Amino acid sequence: MDAIAQEAGVGKMTVYRQYADKRTLFIACMNDQCREMLMPDRYESADSLDEAKAMLIDYGHVAMNLITRRDIVMLFRMMIGEINHFDGLGGVFYQGGPGQAISVIERILAKLFSPEEARLRAGAFFWAALGDAYERVLLGVVSADEVLAIFNSQIELAAEIVVR
């Protein structure tokens, strides 16, 4: 709560007045951030493997630029710290974040693969695009800017592998 109040430039009591409890605050923050990331209406199904690859690279950059932002990384760290205290928080986070992002990727691949295959490839793309660089950002080993070139390479490689 202290970190959220400080980031928002308000007092801790202002945050408490706005949200009934930490769980409500986390869910509100996650839903707000995830809506920004997903842009589901922007991405339709690709008609060719080349088009899918280009769309995956584009979406990979959109997703990476969002989830490596300082505020999103801080939110994720806080959520992990609270997950044992709030039943279902992990599921809410997954469905609102990675799960929805994977659904967007699945839609991109929908015309090119069976539904099961598209779902598997979508998950593979999302997690391969994040790669080791994302783990290092989450753990505070490096900043997202320090590994931007690695993210770019991971996204392109993941797209290439997924459309093979």
C-alpha positions in Angstrom: 0.0 0.0 0.0 2.9 2.4 0.8 4.4 1.8 -2.6 1.1 2.3 -4.4 0.4 5.5 -2.5 3.9 6.8 -3.1 3.7 6.0 -6.9 0.3 7.7 -7.1 1.5 10.7 -5.1 -1.2 10.4 -2.5 -1.3 9.4 1.2 -1.8 5.8 2.2 -5.2 6.7 3.7 -6.4 8.0 0.3 -5.6 4.5 -1.1 -7.4 2.8 1.7 -10.5 5.0 1.3 -10.7 4.2 -2.4 -10.4 0.4 -2.0 -12.0 -1.8 0.7 -9.0 -4.1 1.0 -5.7 -5.1 -0.6 -7.4 -7.8 -2.7 -9.8 -5.3 -4.2 -6.9 -2.9 -4.9 -4.8 -5.6 -6.6 -7.7 -6.8 -8.8 -8.5 -3.2 -9.8 -4.9 -2.5 -10.6 -4.4 -5.7 -12.6 -7.6 -5.3 -14.5 -6.7 -1.7 -15.4 -3.2 -2.6 -16.6 -4.3 -5.7 -18.5 -7.0 -3.8 -20.4 -4.3 -1.5 -21.6 -2.1 -4.4 -22.8 -4.5 -6.6 -24.6 -6.0 -4.5 -27.3 -8.0 -7.6 -28.5 -9.9 -5.8 -31.2 -6.6 -4.7 -32.9 -5.6 -8.2 -33.8 -7.5 -10.4 -36.2 -6.6 -13.8 -37.6 -3.7 -13.9 -39.9 -4.3 -15.3 -43.4 -0.7 -16.5 -44.0 2.3 -17.7 -42.0 4.2 -14.5 -43.0 1.4 -12.3 -41.9 1.1 -14.2 -38.6 4.9 -13.8 -38.0 4.7 -10.1 -38.5 1.6 -9.8 -36.3 3.3 -11.9 -33.6 6.4 -9.7 -33.6 4.2 -6.6 -33.4 2.1 -8.0 -30.5 5.2 -9.3 -28.8 6.6 -5.7 -28.7 3.3 -4.3 -27.5 3.1 -6.8 -24.7 6.8 -6.5 -23.8 6.7 -2.7 -23.6 3.8 -2.9 -21.2 4.8 -5.7 -18.9 8.3 -4.4 -18.5 7.2 -1.0 -17.4 8.3 -0.2 -13.8 4.7 0.1 -12.5 3.7 -3.2 -14.0 6.8 -5.0 -12.6 6.1 -3.5 -9.2 2.5 -4.7 -9.4 3.6 -8.2 -10.3 6.0 -8.3 -7.5 3.4 -7.2 -5.0 0.9 -9.7 -6.4 3.3 -12.5 -5.9 3.9 -11.4 -2.3 0.1 -11.4 -1.6 -0.9 -14.5 -3.5 -0.8 -16.8 -0.4 -3.1 -14.4 1.4 -5.8 -14.0 -1.2 -7.6 -17.1 -2.6 -7.9 -16.9 -6.3 -5.7 -13.9 -6.8 -3.3 -15.8 -9.0 -6.1 -17.0 -11.1 -7.5 -13.5 -11.5 -4.0 -12.3 -12.5 -3.5 -15.1 -15.0 -6.9 -14.7 -16.6 -6.6 -10.9 -16.8 -2.9 -10.9 -18.0 -1.1 -13.8 -19.6 -4.3 -15.7 -20.3 -5.9 -12.9 -22.2 -2.6 -12.1 -24.0 -2.4 -15.8 -25.1 -6.0 -15.6 -26.3 -5.0 -12.6 -28.6 -2.1 -14.6 -29.9 -4.3 -17.7 -30.4 -6.7 -15.5 -32.5 -3.8 -14.4 -34.7 -3.0 -18.1 -35.4 -6.6 -19.3 -35.6 -6.9 -19.7 -39.4 -3.6 -21.4 -39.7 -3.8 -24.2 -37.1 -6.3 -26.3 -35.4 -7.8 -24.8 -32.2 -5.6 -27.0 -30.0 -2.5 -26.3 -32.0 -3.1 -22.6 -32.1 -3.5 -22.6 -28.3 -0.3 -24.5 -27.8 1.6 -22.3 -30.2 0.2 -19.1 -28.6 1.4 -20.1 -25.1 4.8 -21.1 -26.5 5.1 -17.8 -28.3 4.2 -15.7 -25.2 6.5 -17.4 -22.8 9.4 -17.8 -25.3 9.1 -14.1 -26.2 9.5 -13.2 -22.4 12.4 -15.6 -22.0 15.2 -15.2 -19.5 15.4 -11.4 -20.0 12.0 -11.0 -18.4 12.9 -13.1 -15.4 16.0 -10.9 -14.8 13.9 -7.8 -15.1 11.4 -9.2 -12.5 14.2 -10.0 -10.1 15.7 -6.6 -10.5 19.0 -7.9 -11.9 18.6 -5.6 -15.0 16.3 -2.9 -16.2 14.1 -3.5 -19.3 16.2 -0.9 -21.2 19.3 -2.8 -20.5 18.0 -5.9 -22.2 15.9 -4.3 -25.0 18.1 -5.9 -27.7 17.6 -9.3 -26.1 13.9 -8.8 -25.9 13.8 -7.9 -29.6 15.8 -11.1 -30.5 13.6 -13.3 -28.3 10.4 -11.9 -29.8 11.6 -12.5 -33.4 13.0 -16.0 -32.6 9.7 -16.9 -30.8 7.7 -15.8 -33.8 9.9 -17.7 -36.2 9.6 -20.9 -34.2 5.8 -20.6 -33.7 5.0 -20.3 -37.4 7.2 -23.1 -38.5 
